[in-house]
Amino acid sequence: MMVKKLCCFQYFVVCSLLLAVVVSSEYHGNSANDLVDIINKNRTTQKLPQLSNSPGLGCIALQYAEECMGNCTSNNSVNCQPPEDDFTEVFAPNCGVELPTFGTISGYILGCQHKYLEPSEAFSNALVHDKRTLSLLRNKTHTEVGVGIIKAHKHNGPYLWCVLFSSSQRNTTFVLDDLGEGIKQKKGCYSGNSFPCSRAHRDEGLLSNKTWILVLFCIIHFQQFLFKLF
């Protein structure tokens, strides 16, 4: 009987470890930072200087995207321009950007899709998909960039990506208070920091499907194991 109990315990441990591997294997990085990397690689191929990854500007980009969540159409287009005062009176305070350091925003790109896209797909399909956005991306006056990503609804899209550019002096504008920490955001994610993206902006179905398949697999095989054991 002790041997049987030991076998059951070992089987349980193995299944638990498998579930832990599936959960931990999901991407927990920052997709907004990945997009900044793609933007800079695109610029360097044109022999343009890389843009500084500004967390303050990235957080404001997230605020911009959140403001426009209800404007994504069925054909994945979005036309949304928040009032200019919102940047200094709403977005910056919500992020903890020190107002005296608020710099010049020299351009923006806003895109949406009703399904989640990986950073490379978001770059090509949601953001830089025509001559206007490509020209804006390669503007020589830009010095800094910030990216924000958010999912409009918990269980389904649309997803919004916002890229903000600045032509202000590098690393001296859009400074976050609290020694650069700013105010923690509860939804989505933004570039310029090491925090993983909130799962609110990812497609949660992929993780849950994998997990439930593995749980079902363990239950079925555990029942067969018990039948053979007893």
Summary of the structure (lengths in Angstrom):
residues: 230
radius of gyration: 22.3
end to end distance: 9.7
largest distance: 75.9
contacts: 734
relative contact order: 0.21
helix: 52%
strand: 14%
